[in-house]
Amino acid sequence: MNLQSERIANACEQLGLHTTPGCWPELAKKHLDNDGTYGDFIEAILNEELNNKEIRTQATLLKFAGLPHIKTLDNYDFNYASGVPKTQIYEMGGLSFIERCENIVFIGPSGVGKTHLAIALGYKAIMKRQKTRFISAADLMLQLSTAHTQNKLKSYLQRVVLSPKLLIIDEIGYLPFGREQANLFFNVIAKRYEQGSLILTSNLPFSQWAMTFANDATLTAAMLDRLLHHCHIVQMSGESYRLKDKKKIGIAPPSVSPNPH
């Protein structure tokens, strides 16, 4: 590296231009060889910086989101599960529901793709630079209870519950919550009401949610009132997609009721 290159690299470091030191010689040669203008060269450099900044931002948001894996709407099998309106789901993929602080609830038995769709919408949001967080209901309850015990609930709520534009809570209804946990979960819904969007998945119809929340019908009704006020509900049905191949060869387990209680 010659002295001029070192000076350019040092200046770029001070300005936070992470891409320019590595790409400017090639871009300069390209524009000189093609009779490009100084303006063309500067524009090309800035575009490289913007593109790489976008990639870094998406990577940071993806790490924060905690998605268990990457899913997209395009690789969801809309022909398998019943009750999944493809047009409506793709409209949701436009993410206007986030701008309006609306919620989405996917309800259906295990294996019909509730989590897939929730992750796919979350991934779309991340690619559009929307801060997103994915967490299972069981993990959320564990973390809320721990934060409450350690007198760190306020900071936890701010960091995990309030800061994301989109909060995805997966698998509500698979495990029952105690009284304190039910109150903490109500706090999550209440604090995000008209402040940020939620995507929830559940194997239980709303009529059975009280059994999950300490059999407290009053608390559950108040929570659902806030959750469903601005909400898109997708009722899904069908057999487990994960077991479809096993069923073909006769080794799938027998069907069970979606209500574990």
C-alpha positions as CSV (number, residue, x, y, z in Angstrom):
1,M,0.0,0.0,0.0
2,N,1.5,3.4,-1.0
3,L,1.3,6.5,1.1
4,Q,-1.7,7.9,-0.7
5,S,-3.6,4.7,-0.2
6,E,-2.8,4.8,3.5
7,R,-4.0,8.4,3.8
8,I,-7.2,7.5,2.0
9,A,-7.7,4.4,4.3
10,N,-7.1,6.5,7.4
11,A,-9.6,9.2,6.3
12,C,-12.2,6.5,5.4
13,E,-11.8,5.0,8.9
14,Q,-12.4,8.3,10.5
15,L,-15.4,9.0,8.4
16,G,-16.8,5.5,9.0
17,L,-16.5,4.6,5.3
18,H,-15.8,0.8,5.6
19,T,-16.1,-0.2,2.0
20,T,-14.2,2.6,0.1
21,P,-10.6,1.6,1.0
22,G,-11.0,-1.8,-0.6
23,C,-13.0,-0.8,-3.7
24,W,-11.9,2.6,-4.8
25,P,-8.8,1.5,-6.8
26,E,-10.8,-0.9,-9.0
27,L,-13.7,1.6,-9.4
28,A,-11.2,4.3,-10.3
29,K,-9.6,2.1,-13.0
30,K,-12.9,1.1,-14.3
31,H,-14.1,4.7,-14.8
32,L,-10.8,5.8,-16.2
33,D,-10.8,3.0,-18.8
34,N,-14.4,3.9,-19.8
35,D,-13.9,7.6,-19.9
36,G,-16.1,8.1,-16.8
37,T,-16.4,11.4,-15.1
38,Y,-15.3,12.3,-11.6
39,G,-19.0,12.5,-10.7
40,D,-19.5,8.9,-12.0
41,F,-16.6,7.7,-9.8
42,I,-17.9,9.5,-6.7
43,E,-21.4,8.1,-7.3
44,A,-20.1,4.6,-7.7
45,I,-18.1,4.8,-4.4
46,L,-21.1,6.1,-2.5
47,N,-23.4,3.4,-3.9
48,E,-20.9,0.8,-2.8
49,E,-20.9,2.3,0.7
50,L,-24.7,2.4,0.8
51,N,-25.1,-1.2,-0.4
52,N,-22.7,-2.5,2.1
53,K,-24.2,-0.4,4.9
54,E,-27.6,-2.0,4.1
55,I,-26.0,-5.5,4.3
56,R,-24.4,-4.7,7.7
57,T,-27.7,-3.3,9.0
58,Q,-29.7,-6.3,7.9
59,A,-27.1,-8.6,9.5
60,T,-27.3,-6.7,12.8
61,L,-31.1,-6.8,12.8
62,L,-31.1,-10.5,11.8
63,K,-28.8,-11.3,14.8
64,F,-31.0,-9.3,17.2
65,A,-34.2,-11.0,15.9
66,G,-33.2,-14.4,17.0
67,L,-35.1,-16.2,14.2
68,P,-34.6,-20.0,14.6
69,H,-34.1,-20.3,10.9
70,I,-34.9,-18.4,7.7
71,K,-38.3,-19.0,6.1
72,T,-39.9,-17.1,3.2
73,L,-43.4,-16.8,1.9
74,D,-42.3,-18.1,-1.5
75,N,-41.3,-21.5,0.0
76,Y,-44.6,-22.0,2.0
77,D,-46.9,-24.6,0.6
78,F,-50.2,-22.8,0.3
79,N,-51.9,-25.9,-1.1
80,Y,-51.3,-28.0,2.0
81,A,-53.0,-26.2,4.9
82,S,-56.6,-25.0,4.7
83,G,-57.7,-21.5,5.6
84,V,-54.5,-19.7,4.5
85,P,-55.5,-16.9,2.1
86,K,-52.5,-16.5,-0.2
87,T,-53.5,-13.1,-1.4
88,Q,-54.0,-11.8,2.1
89,I,-50.7,-13.3,3.4
90,Y,-48.8,-11.6,0.5
91,E,-50.5,-8.4,1.3
92,M,-49.3,-8.8,4.9
93,G,-45.8,-9.2,3.4
94,G,-46.1,-5.6,2.2
95,L,-45.7,-4.8,6.0
96,S,-48.2,-2.0,6.1
97,F,-49.7,-3.7,9.2
98,I,-46.4,-2.7,11.0
99,E,-46.9,0.9,10.0
100,R,-50.4,0.8,11.4
101,C,-49.3,-1.0,14.6
102,E,-51.7,-3.9,13.8
103,N,-51.3,-7.5,15.0
104,I,-51.6,-10.9,13.3
105,V,-52.6,-14.1,15.0
106,F,-52.1,-17.5,13.4
107,I,-54.3,-20.2,14.9
108,G,-54.3,-23.9,14.0
109,P,-53.0,-27.3,14.9
110,S,-49.4,-28.3,15.1
111,G,-47.6,-28.6,11.8
112,V,-49.7,-26.5,9.5
113,G,-47.1,-23.7,9.1
114,K,-48.0,-21.1,11.6
115,T,-44.4,-20.6,12.7
116,H,-43.2,-20.7,9.1
117,L,-45.5,-17.8,8.1
118,A,-44.6,-15.8,11.3
119,I,-40.9,-16.2,10.6
120,A,-41.4,-15.4,6.9
121,L,-43.1,-12.1,7.8
122,G,-40.4,-11.4,10.4
123,Y,-37.7,-12.0,7.8
124,K,-39.4,-9.6,5.4
125,A,-39.5,-7.0,8.0
126,I,-35.8,-7.4,8.7
127,M,-35.0,-7.1,5.1
128,K,-36.9,-3.8,5.1
129,R,-34.8,-2.6,8.1
130,Q,-37.6,-3.1,10.6
131,K,-36.4,-4.1,14.0
132,T,-37.9,-7.5,14.8
133,R,-37.7,-10.0,17.7
134,F,-38.8,-13.7,17.6
135,I,-39.3,-15.6,20.8
136,S,-41.3,-18.6,21.9
137,A,-44.0,-18.0,24.6
138,A,-42.1,-20.4,27.0
139,D,-38.8,-18.6,26.6
140,L,-40.6,-15.2,27.0
141,M,-42.2,-16.3,30.2
142,L,-38.9,-17.7,31.5
143,Q,-37.0,-14.4,30.7
144,L,-39.8,-12.2,32.1
145,S,-39.9,-14.2,35.3
146,T,-36.1,-14.0,35.7
147,A,-36.1,-10.3,35.0
148,H,-38.9,-9.8,37.5
149,T,-37.1,-11.8,40.2
150,Q,-33.8,-9.8,39.6
151,N,-35.6,-6.4,39.6
152,K,-34.7,-5.9,36.0
153,L,-38.2,-6.1,34.5
154,K,-38.3,-2.5,33.3
155,S,-35.1,-2.7,31.3
156,Y,-36.0,-6.1,29.9
157,L,-39.4,-4.8,28.7
158,Q,-37.7,-1.8,27.1
159,R,-35.1,-3.9,25.4
160,V,-37.0,-7.0,24.2
161,V,-40.7,-6.0,24.3
162,L,-40.9,-2.3,23.4
163,S,-37.9,-1.6,21.2
164,P,-38.8,-3.9,18.2
165,K,-41.3,-2.6,15.6
166,L,-42.4,-6.2,15.3
167,L,-42.5,-8.8,18.1
168,I,-43.3,-12.4,17.3
169,I,-44.4,-14.7,20.1
170,D,-44.6,-18.4,19.0
171,E,-46.5,-21.3,20.5
172,I,-49.0,-19.8,22.9
173,G,-51.0,-22.5,24.5
174,Y,-48.6,-25.4,24.4
175,L,-47.6,-24.8,28.1
176,P,-49.9,-23.3,30.8
177,F,-48.8,-20.2,32.7
178,G,-49.1,-19.6,36.4
179,R,-50.7,-16.5,37.9
180,E,-47.6,-14.4,37.9
181,Q,-46.6,-15.4,34.4
182,A,-50.1,-14.6,33.1
183,N,-49.9,-11.2,34.6
184,L,-46.5,-10.6,33.1
185,F,-47.8,-11.7,29.6
186,F,-50.7,-9.3,30.0
187,N,-48.2,-6.6,30.7
188,V,-46.4,-7.4,27.3
189,I,-49.7,-7.1,25.4
190,A,-50.8,-4.0,27.2
191,K,-47.5,-2.2,26.7
192,R,-47.4,-2.9,23.0
193,Y,-51.1,-2.0,22.4
194,E,-51.1,0.6,19.6
195,Q,-47.4,1.1,20.1
196,G,-46.0,-1.8,18.0
197,S,-47.1,-4.9,16.0
198,L,-47.4,-8.4,17.3
199,I,-47.5,-11.7,15.5
200,L,-48.7,-14.6,17.7
201,T,-49.1,-18.2,16.9
202,S,-51.3,-20.6,18.9
203,N,-52.7,-24.1,18.7
204,L,-55.8,-23.1,20.7
205,P,-58.9,-21.2,19.7
206,F,-59.4,-17.9,21.7
207,S,-62.2,-19.5,23.7
208,Q,-59.6,-21.8,25.3
209,W,-56.9,-19.2,26.0
210,A,-58.1,-18.7,29.6
211,M,-56.9,-22.2,30.4
212,T,-53.4,-21.2,29.4
213,F,-53.5,-18.0,31.4
214,A,-54.1,-19.4,34.9
215,N,-57.8,-19.9,34.2
216,D,-58.3,-16.2,34.7
217,A,-61.2,-15.3,32.4
218,T,-61.1,-11.6,33.3
219,L,-57.4,-11.2,32.6
220,T,-57.7,-13.2,29.3
221,A,-60.7,-11.1,28.1
222,A,-58.8,-7.9,28.8
223,M,-55.8,-9.1,27.0
224,L,-57.7,-10.3,24.0
225,D,-59.6,-7.0,23.9
226,R,-56.3,-5.2,23.3
227,L,-54.7,-7.9,21.1
228,L,-57.7,-8.2,18.7
229,H,-58.7,-4.5,18.5
230,H,-56.4,-4.0,15.4
231,C,-55.8,-7.6,14.3
232,H,-55.7,-9.9,11.3
233,I,-56.7,-13.5,12.3
234,V,-55.7,-16.4,10.2
235,Q,-57.5,-19.6,11.1
236,M,-55.6,-22.6,9.7
237,S,-56.5,-26.3,9.6
238,G,-55.1,-29.5,8.2
239,E,-52.7,-32.3,9.2
240,S,-49.1,-31.8,10.1
241,Y,-46.9,-31.0,7.1
242,R,-43.9,-32.5,9.0
243,L,-45.7,-35.9,9.2
244,K,-47.0,-36.0,5.6
245,D,-44.2,-38.3,4.4
246,K,-44.4,-40.6,7.4
247,K,-48.2,-40.9,6.8
248,K,-47.5,-42.1,3.3
249,I,-45.5,-45.1,4.6
250,G,-47.8,-45.7,7.7
251,I,-45.5,-44.7,10.5
252,A,-47.0,-41.4,11.6
253,P,-48.4,-41.2,15.2
254,P,-52.1,-41.1,15.7
255,S,-53.8,-37.7,15.6
256,V,-54.4,-36.0,19.0
257,S,-56.6,-33.2,20.2
258,P,-55.0,-29.7,19.8
259,N,-56.0,-29.0,23.4
260,P,-53.3,-30.3,25.8
261,H,-55.1,-29.3,28.9
